[in-house]
Amino acid sequence: MKKLSNIDWNKVERFLGSLKFAVVIILCFATAMIIGTFLESYYGTDFANRTVYKTTAFMLIQFGMLMSIIFAAFLRLPPKKRLYGFYTIHAGLIIVGVGSMITYIAGVDGSITLAPNEPSRQVILNKDVLKITYPEEGKQVTSDLPYTAFTTKIGDEYQGINVMEYLPFAEGKFVWTPSINKYPPEAPIHSSKYFFKNPFAEEEILLTLHPESSGEFQSTMNMGPLTFNYMPEKLSDCFEKPSASGIIIWNSDNGECFVPEEKGFPVKETSAKNRFLVFPLKDKLLTFFPDFSPYPVDSSFQTDQKSIIRTFSKRIFEQKPNLFLFGKKLAFYSKEDKKWIVQNIELKGKSVALPWMGAEISLLEHQENMVPFHLPVATIPIQKNGAIIKGDIRALRLEIMGKEYWATNYSPLSLLIGGKKVIIEVTKENLTLPFEIALSNFKMDKDPGTNNPASYESFVKLFDDGKMTDHHVYMNNPMKHSGFTFYQASYSQDSGGNYNTTLAVNVDQGRPLKYLGSLMLVFGGIWHYNLNKKKKKKETVA
C-alpha cells in the first residue's frame, strides 16, 4: 500500500496524456501494422494473426493507444469551447476502441462451404481444437489448442492419451510407418510407388489400399484421360483367366476371385438387355448388375455397399484408357489386340511399355503392410495467390501406451485403447446456425482469353422457421439474417466437376459502436476545423 501511495498519479496522468507517449505508442502501432502486413502478404492471414494481430503485445499496444486518447482528453478538462471538436474526436476514438473490443471478445468470424443442393448449417471457426471421440460410448471430448504460430509443448493427459506438442504450421515428410491396428494375413493392405512418364510428362505415383492411409493417398487417380486403378494383388489372377462375360466375382476382404464361367454361374439379361447374375451366399441370394455397380441389390433395387462379395465388369473399362495396378502386376485393355494384357512389373526393374502415346511405367517401391504417411515437420507457411502452398498441416504429437502417434487436420488417428475404439482429430471449432443454407447455383466469369476468375457469385436458398427465401451473394452484396452476415469468399471444385462455394460468416456485435465512433470522428474533425478557423479569423482581425 505504501508503494502505491508513493506513486505520483499526476505524473502518470500527464505522461499517459502527453504528446510524447502518443507519438511513441502510435509508432509502435504503425510498426506492428507494417510487420503484420508484410507477414500477411507472404505467409497468410492466419500466420499474421498468430504472430502480430492477435498477440498479447499487440493488444497492449492498442490498450496503450486507448489510454493515451482517454488521458489526452482528461487533461484538457474542464470543457473549453475551442476544444469541443477535439473532445468529439477523442470520444469517437474511444467508442471505436470499445466496439472493436466487443467484436474481439464476442464476435464470430468463420466460413461455411456449400455444395450444390445440400443444406448445411455448420460454420467452421478459426479456433483449432483437439477432438477425441469414443464411438461405442457415444462420447466426445474437445479441448482448445494453443493459438500460436510455432511449435508449443502441451503436456496434457486424458484417459491414457498424452498430448505432447502442437505444430500449427507443418509440412509432410514422406515416411513408411507400421500399421497401428492388426489385420488378417490375407487382407489387401499393400501400397506401391510407381514412376510414370510419357513424351509430355513424368511423375511419381503412390497408390494404396491401406485403411489407415490419409486422404492424401488414394487407390485411384487420374492423369489426363488415363485413370490409374490400384487393386488387390490376388485380383490380377482373374484378369488373366479367359472369360466370355468379362466379369469377375471377388471377395473384398481377402481378395480371392473367380470368373462366372469357372463355377458355372450363368450371366443372364433382362428384357432391356441389361446383364445380371445371381450369387448364392449362405442362406440368401445376391443379385448383381455388374455393368452398373459392383455391389448387389436387394428386392427394392437398393445397393448393399457393405457386402464383401462384389463383381467387376472389365467391359466398362475398355473404351477409355484405364491402367490396373496390382502391386507387382499390371493390366490394360489392348484395342489393337482386342484383349486384356496382364504383365509383371519388377521392383526397380525395366519400365513396362503402355499402349498410350509412348507411355511407360516402372515400380519404385512396394510395401505389403506399411502405411504411407507424411510425418509432420514444423515450418513457416508460404502463401501464393491467396492460398497456402506450404505449411497447411496442423499436427499434434501424442504418446499412447508408450508409443508415439500423430494426428493431423488431414489424417485423424483411429485406434483401440483398452479394447475401445478411439478417434483423435485435429480440427476447427464448429458453430451450428439456427437455420440452413443451400447452394442452388454458382456463377463465375473469367477474364477474356484466360481461365482466371474475374468474378464469382452464389445463388442460395435460406430455410428458417418453415420458410424458404432466395438470396444472391456476390462481392459487396452480402446476405444478412438473424445477426449473421454472409460474404462471398471463395470457391472450389469437387472430383465430379461441380462447384462448391465458400461464404465468410461474420457476427459483429460491436459494429454499431464502430459506426457511431466513425461518424463522431468525421463530425469532430469538421467541428474542430471550423472552431480553429473562426479563432484565426478573430486573431487576424484583432
C-alpha positions in Angstrom: 0.0 0.0 0.0 2.9 2.4 0.8 4.4 1.8 -2.7 1.1 2.6 -4.3 0.7 5.7 -2.1 4.1 6.9 -3.1 3.2 7.0 -6.8 2.7 10.5 -8.2 -0.5 9.9 -10.1 -0.4 13.3 -11.6 2.8 12.5 -13.3 1.3 9.2 -14.5 -1.7 11.0 -15.9 0.4 13.7 -17.6 2.7 11.0 -19.1 -0.2 8.9 -20.5 -1.8 12.0 -21.9 1.4 13.6 -23.3 2.2 14.1 -26.9 5.5 12.1 -26.4 3.6 9.0 -25.2 1.1 9.4 -28.0 3.9 9.5 -30.6 5.7 6.5 -29.2 2.6 4.3 -29.0 1.5 5.4 -32.5 5.0 4.5 -33.8 4.7 1.1 -32.1 1.3 0.5 -33.6 2.4 1.6 -37.1 5.5 -0.7 -36.9 3.4 -3.7 -35.8 0.9 -3.0 -38.7 3.8 -2.8 -41.2 5.2 -6.1 -40.0 1.8 -7.7 -39.9 1.0 -6.5 -43.5 4.3 -8.0 -44.7 3.7 -11.3 -42.9 0.1 -11.5 -44.2 1.3 -10.9 -47.8 3.9 -13.7 -47.8 2.8 -16.1 -45.1 -1.0 -15.7 -45.0 -3.6 -14.1 -42.7 -3.6 -16.8 -40.1 0.1 -16.6 -39.6 -0.1 -12.8 -39.3 -2.9 -13.1 -36.7 -0.9 -15.6 -34.7 2.4 -13.5 -34.7 1.1 -10.0 -34.7 -2.6 -9.0 -34.8 -4.0 -11.3 -32.1 -1.0 -11.4 -29.7 -0.9 -10.0 -26.2 1.8 -7.5 -27.2 -0.4 -6.0 -30.0 -3.4 -5.9 -27.6 -1.3 -4.0 -25.1 -0.3 -1.5 -27.8 -3.9 -0.9 -28.6 -4.7 -0.6 -24.9 -1.9 2.0 -24.7 -3.4 4.0 -27.5 -6.8 3.9 -25.8 -5.2 5.2 -22.6 -3.4 7.9 -24.5 -6.7 9.1 -26.0 -8.6 9.0 -22.7 -5.9 10.8 -20.7 -5.3 13.4 -23.5 -8.9 14.3 -23.2 -9.0 14.1 -19.4 -6.0 16.5 -19.1 -7.9 19.1 -21.1 -10.9 19.2 -18.7 -13.0 21.2 -17.7 -14.5 21.5 -21.2 -13.5 24.5 -23.3 -15.5 25.7 -26.3 -12.5 25.8 -28.6 -11.8 22.1 -27.8 -15.4 20.7 -28.5 -14.3 19.2 -31.7 -11.2 17.7 -30.0 -13.4 16.1 -27.4 -15.7 14.7 -30.0 -12.8 13.2 -32.0 -11.4 11.5 -28.9 -14.8 10.3 -27.7 -15.2 8.8 -31.2 -11.9 7.0 -31.0 -12.8 5.6 -27.6 -16.2 4.4 -28.8 -14.5 2.7 -31.9 -12.0 1.1 -29.5 -14.8 -0.2 -27.2 -16.7 -1.5 -30.3 -13.5 -3.3 -31.5 -13.1 -4.9 -28.1 -16.6 -6.2 -28.1 -16.1 -7.7 -31.5 -12.9 -9.3 -30.5 -14.4 -10.9 -27.3 -17.9 -11.8 -28.6 -17.8 -11.7 -32.4 -17.9 -14.6 -34.8 -15.5 -15.0 -37.7 -15.7 -18.2 -39.7 -16.8 -19.8 -43.0 -19.3 -22.2 -44.4 -18.8 -24.3 -47.5 -21.9 -25.2 -49.5 -22.2 -28.0 -52.1 -25.0 -27.8 -54.7 -28.5 -28.5 -53.3 -27.1 -29.8 -50.0 -28.4 -27.8 -47.0 -25.8 -27.0 -44.3 -25.7 -25.1 -41.0 -22.1 -25.9 -39.9 -19.8 -22.8 -39.7 -16.1 -23.5 -39.4 -14.5 -21.1 -36.9 -10.8 -20.2 -36.8 -10.1 -21.8 -33.4 -8.1 -25.1 -33.5 -9.4 -27.9 -31.3 -8.5 -31.4 -30.3 -11.5 -33.7 -30.6 -11.5 -37.2 -29.0 -14.4 -39.4 -29.9 -15.5 -42.7 -28.4 -18.0 -44.1 -30.9 -19.1 -47.1 -28.9 -19.9 -45.0 -25.9 -21.3 -42.1 -27.9 -19.0 -39.7 -26.0 -16.9 -36.9 -27.4 -14.3 -34.6 -25.7 -12.9 -31.4 -27.1 -10.1 -29.2 -26.0 -8.8 -25.9 -27.3 -5.3 -25.9 -28.9 -2.9 -23.0 -28.4 -3.3 -20.1 -30.7 0.4 -19.8 -31.6 2.5 -19.7 -34.7 5.2 -22.0 -33.6 5.6 -25.5 -32.0 4.2 -25.5 -28.5 4.7 -28.0 -25.7 1.3 -29.0 -24.1 1.8 -31.9 -21.7 -1.9 -32.7 -21.1 -3.3 -36.2 -20.4 -6.7 -37.7 -20.9 -7.5 -41.4 -20.2 -4.1 -42.6 -21.3 -3.8 -40.2 -24.2 -0.8 -37.9 -23.6 -0.8 -34.7 -25.7 2.8 -33.8 -26.1 3.1 -30.9 -28.6 1.2 -28.9 -31.2 2.5 -27.8 -34.6 0.2 -25.1 -36.0 2.1 -25.0 -39.3 3.8 -28.1 -40.7 4.7 -29.8 -43.9 4.8 -33.5 -44.5 8.0 -35.5 -44.9 7.1 -38.8 -46.6 7.8 -41.9 -44.5 6.6 -45.5 -44.2 5.1 -46.3 -40.8 3.9 -49.6 -39.2 0.2 -50.3 -39.1 -1.5 -49.2 -35.9 -4.1 -51.9 -35.9 -3.8 -55.7 -36.7 -5.2 -57.2 -39.9 -5.7 -60.8 -41.1 -2.8 -62.1 -43.2 -4.9 -62.3 -46.3 -6.3 -58.7 -46.0 -5.3 -56.5 -49.0 -3.5 -53.6 -47.4 -0.5 -53.2 -49.7 0.9 -49.9 -51.2 3.1 -49.2 -54.2 5.1 -46.3 -55.6 5.4 -46.1 -59.4 7.2 -43.8 -61.9 5.1 -42.9 -64.9 6.2 -41.0 -67.9 5.2 -40.2 -71.5 6.6 -37.6 -74.0 4.7 -34.8 -72.2 5.1 -35.5 -68.5 6.6 -37.7 -65.8 5.5 -38.2 -62.3 5.9 -40.4 -59.2 2.6 -42.0 -58.2 1.8 -43.6 -54.8 -1.3 -45.7 -54.6 -2.5 -47.6 -51.6 -5.3 -49.9 -50.2 -4.2 -49.5 -46.6 -7.2 -48.4 -44.5 -5.0 -46.3 -42.2 -3.7 -44.1 -45.0 -4.9 -40.5 -45.0 -6.9 -38.8 -47.7 -3.7 -37.7 -49.4 -3.1 -41.3 -50.6 -5.8 -43.0 -52.7 -6.3 -46.2 -54.7 -7.5 -44.3 -57.8 -6.1 -41.2 -59.6 -6.4 -39.5 -63.0 -3.7 -38.1 -65.2 -5.4 -36.5 -68.2 -7.6 -39.1 -69.9 -5.7 -42.0 -68.2 -7.1 -43.5 -65.0 -4.9 -45.5 -62.6 -6.8 -48.1 -60.6 -5.0 -49.8 -57.7 -6.4 -53.2 -56.9 -5.8 -56.2 -54.5 -2.8 -58.4 -55.7 -4.9 -61.6 -55.9 -7.3 -59.9 -58.3 -4.7 -59.9 -61.0 -5.1 -63.7 -61.4 -8.7 -63.3 -62.6 -7.7 -60.7 -65.2 -5.7 -63.4 -66.9 -8.5 -66.1 -66.8 -10.4 -66.5 -70.0 -14.0 -65.2 -69.6 -16.5 -64.5 -72.4 -18.6 -62.4 -70.0 -15.6 -60.2 -68.8 -17.0 -60.4 -65.3 -15.0 -61.1 -62.1 -16.6 -62.1 -58.8 -14.4 -61.3 -55.8 -14.2 -61.2 -52.0 -13.1 -57.7 -51.0 -11.9 -59.0 -47.6 -9.4 -61.5 -48.7 -9.0 -60.6 -52.4 -10.0 -64.1 -53.7 -11.8 -64.1 -57.0 -13.1 -66.2 -59.9 -15.0 -65.7 -63.2 -18.6 -66.9 -63.6 -17.7 -69.5 -66.2 -15.2 -71.1 -63.8 -18.0 -72.1 -61.4 -20.9 -72.4 -63.8 -22.8 -69.2 -62.8 -25.0 -68.1 -65.8 -24.9 -64.5 -66.8 -28.5 -63.5 -67.9 -30.1 -60.5 -69.4 -33.2 -58.5 -68.6 -35.7 -57.6 -71.3 -33.8 -54.3 -71.6 -30.6 -56.2 -72.4 -29.0 -55.4 -69.0 -26.8 -58.2 -67.8 -27.2 -59.7 -64.3 -26.1 -62.7 -62.3 -27.2 -64.3 -59.1 -24.7 -65.5 -56.5 -25.7 -67.8 -53.6 -24.2 -66.8 -50.2 -25.1 -69.0 -47.3 -28.9 -68.7 -46.9 -29.5 -65.8 -49.3 -29.1 -64.9 -53.0 -27.1 -61.9 -54.1 -28.2 -60.2 -57.4 -25.6 -58.2 -59.3 -25.9 -55.9 -62.3 -22.1 -55.7 -62.9 -22.2 -53.2 -65.8 -23.8 -50.6 -63.4 -22.4 -51.3 -59.9 -20.0 -53.7 -58.2 -22.5 -54.1 -55.2 -25.5 -56.5 -55.0 -29.1 -55.1 -55.0 -32.0 -56.2 -52.8 -35.6 -56.7 -53.9 -36.2 -52.9 -53.8 -33.1 -52.4 -56.0 -31.2 -50.7 -53.2 -27.4 -51.4 -53.3 -25.7 -53.1 -50.3 -22.4 -51.2 -50.2 -21.4 -53.3 -47.1 -21.3 -56.5 -49.0 -17.9 -58.2 -49.1 -18.9 -60.1 -52.3 -18.6 -57.8 -55.3 -18.5 -58.0 -59.1 -16.2 -56.3 -61.6 -17.1 -55.9 -65.2 -14.0 -55.4 -67.4 -16.2 -54.3 -70.4 -16.9 -50.9 -68.9 -13.2 -50.1 -68.8 -12.4 -51.0 -72.4 -13.4 -47.8 -74.2 -11.3 -45.3 -72.3 -7.6 -45.6 -71.1 -7.5 -47.5 -67.8 -4.4 -49.0 -66.2 -5.0 -51.5 -63.4 -2.1 -51.9 -61.0 -1.8 -54.8 -58.5 1.5 -54.1 -56.9 3.9 -56.2 -58.9 1.5 -56.8 -61.8 -0.5 -54.6 -64.2 -3.3 -55.0 -66.7 -4.8 -52.9 -69.5 -7.0 -53.5 -72.5 -5.4 -53.5 -75.9 -7.7 -52.2 -78.6 -5.2 -53.4 -81.2 -5.2 -57.0 -79.9 -8.8 -56.7 -78.6 -8.0 -58.4 -75.4 -6.7 -57.7 -71.8 -3.0 -57.8 -71.3 -1.5 -58.8 -67.9 2.2 -58.2 -67.3 4.6 -58.5 -64.4 6.4 -55.3 -63.3 9.6 -55.9 -61.5 10.7 -53.8 -58.5 13.3 -51.3 -59.6 13.4 -53.2 -62.9 12.8 -52.2 -66.5 9.9 -50.0 -67.4 6.8 -51.6 -68.9 5.6 -50.0 -72.2 1.9 -48.9 -72.3 -0.3 -48.6 -75.4 -0.9 -44.8 -75.0 1.3 -42.4 -76.8 4.7 -43.8 -75.8 3.8 -44.0 -72.1 5.7 -46.4 -69.8 5.7 -47.2 -66.0 8.1 -48.7 -63.5 7.8 -49.9 -59.9 9.9 -48.0 -57.5 8.7 -49.4 -54.1 6.2 -51.9 -52.8 5.1 -52.4 -49.2 2.8 -55.3 -48.1 1.9 -53.9 -44.6 3.4 -50.5 -44.1 1.4 -47.3 -44.2 2.3 -44.3 -46.4 2.5 -41.3 -44.1 3.6 -37.6 -44.2 5.4 -37.1 -41.0 4.7 -33.5 -39.8 7.7 -31.2 -39.6 7.3 -27.6 -38.3 7.7 -24.9 -40.9 6.8 -21.3 -41.8 3.8 -21.2 -44.1 4.1 -19.8 -47.7 1.2 -18.1 -49.4 0.8 -17.8 -53.2 -2.2 -16.2 -54.9 -4.1 -16.1 -51.7 -3.7 -19.8 -50.9 -1.3 -21.6 -48.6 1.0 -23.8 -50.7 3.3 -24.9 -47.8 2.6 -25.4 -44.1 -1.1 -26.1 -44.2 -0.8 -29.1 -41.9 -1.9 -28.8 -38.3 -0.3 -31.6 -36.3 -0.5 -33.0 -32.8 2.1 -35.3 -31.4 0.7 -37.9 -29.0 2.0 -40.6 -26.7 -0.3 -43.6 -26.1 0.7 -46.8 -24.3 4.4 -45.8 -24.7 4.2 -45.3 -28.4 4.3 -42.1 -30.4 1.5 -41.2 -32.8 0.5 -38.2 -34.9 -3.0 -36.7 -35.6 -3.4 -34.0 -38.2 -6.1 -32.0 -39.8 -5.8 -34.3 -42.9 -5.4 -37.6 -41.1 -7.4 -38.4 -37.9 -6.0 -41.1 -35.7 -8.1 -44.2 -35.1 -7.0 -47.0 -32.7 -8.0 -49.3 -29.9 -7.2 -48.1 -26.3 -8.2 -50.6 -23.6 -10.3 -52.5 -26.1 -12.3 -49.4 -27.0 -12.2 -47.6 -30.4 -11.0 -44.0 -30.1 -10.8 -41.4 -32.9 -8.5 -38.4 -32.4 -8.8 -35.4 -34.7 -7.2 -32.0 -35.1 -10.0 -29.8 -36.4 -11.7 -26.4 -36.2 -14.3 -25.4 -33.8 -17.8 -25.6 -35.3 -20.8 -23.3 -34.8 -24.3 -24.6 -35.7 -26.5 -22.0 -37.3 -30.2 -21.7 -36.2 -31.2 -22.0 -39.9 -30.0 -23.9 -43.0 -28.5 -22.6 -46.3 -28.2 -24.5 -49.6 -26.4 -23.5 -52.8 -28.8 -23.5 -55.8 -26.4 -22.1 -58.4 -22.9 -20.8 -58.7 -21.8 -18.4 -61.4 -18.2 -17.5 -62.4 -17.0 -15.1 -65.1 -13.4 -15.4 -66.4 -11.0 -12.9 -67.8 -11.1 -12.9 -71.6 -8.7 -15.4 -73.1 -7.7 -17.0 -69.7 -9.1 -19.3 -67.1 -8.6 -16.7 -64.3 -11.8 -15.9 -62.5 -12.9 -12.3 -62.9 -15.8 -12.6 -60.5 -18.0 -15.2 -58.9 -21.3 -15.2 -57.2 -23.7 -17.6 -55.4 -27.4 -18.0 -55.5 -28.5 -19.6 -52.3 -31.7 -20.7 -50.5 -32.2 -20.0 -46.8 -34.5 -22.2 -44.8 -35.7 -20.8 -41.5 -38.9 -21.2 -39.4 -40.6 -23.3 -42.2 -40.0 -20.7 -44.8 -37.6 -20.6 -47.8 -36.1 -17.4 -49.3 -33.8 -16.9 -52.2 -30.6 -14.7 -51.9 -27.9 -13.5 -54.3 -24.5 -13.2 -52.7 -21.6 -11.6 -54.5 -18.8 -9.0 -53.9 -20.1 -6.0 -51.9 -23.6 -7.7 -51.7 -23.6 -9.9 -48.6 -26.6 -11.8 -47.2 -27.8 -10.8 -43.7 -30.0 -12.9 -41.5 -30.6 -13.2 -37.7 -27.5 -11.1 -36.9 -25.2 -13.1 -39.2 -23.6 -11.6 -42.3 -22.5 -13.9 -45.2 -19.9 -12.6 -47.7 -18.8 -14.3 -50.9 -15.3 -15.5 -50.1 -14.0 -18.3 -52.4 -15.0 -21.4 -54.3 -13.7 -25.0 -55.0 -14.4 -27.8 -57.5 -15.0 -31.4 -56.5 -13.9 -34.5 -58.3 -17.2 -34.5 -60.3 -16.6 -31.0 -61.7 -19.3 -29.4 -59.5 -18.5 -26.0 -58.0 -18.8 -25.5 -54.2 -19.0 -22.0 -52.7 -17.4 -20.8 -49.5 -19.1 -17.9 -47.7 -17.4 -15.9 -44.9 -19.6 -15.8 -41.9 -19.5 -12.8 -39.5 -21.3 -11.6 -36.4 -20.1 -8.2 -35.2 -21.9 -7.0 -32.1 -19.5 -4.0 -31.9 -20.4 -2.8 -35.4 -23.0 -0.1 -34.3 -20.4 1.4 -31.9 -17.7 1.4 -34.6 -20.1 3.2 -37.0 -21.1 5.7 -34.3 -17.5 6.3 -33.4 -16.5 6.8 -37.1 -19.3 9.4 -37.5 -18.1 11.2 -34.4 -14.6 11.3 -35.9 -15.8 12.9 -39.1 -18.2 15.3 -37.2 -15.5 16.1 -34.6 -12.9 16.8 -37.3 -15.2 19.2 -39.1 -16.2 20.9 -35.9 -12.5 21.3 -34.7 -11.5 22.7 -38.1 -14.3 25.3 -38.1 -13.6 26.4 -34.5 -9.9 26.9 -35.2 -10.8 28.7 -38.4 -13.0 31.2 -36.5 -10.3 31.6 -33.9 -7.7 32.5 -36.5 -10.1 35.0 -38.2 -10.7 36.8 -34.9 -6.9 36.9 -34.2 -6.3 38.3 -37.7 -9.0 41.0 -37.3 -7.6 41.9 -33.9 
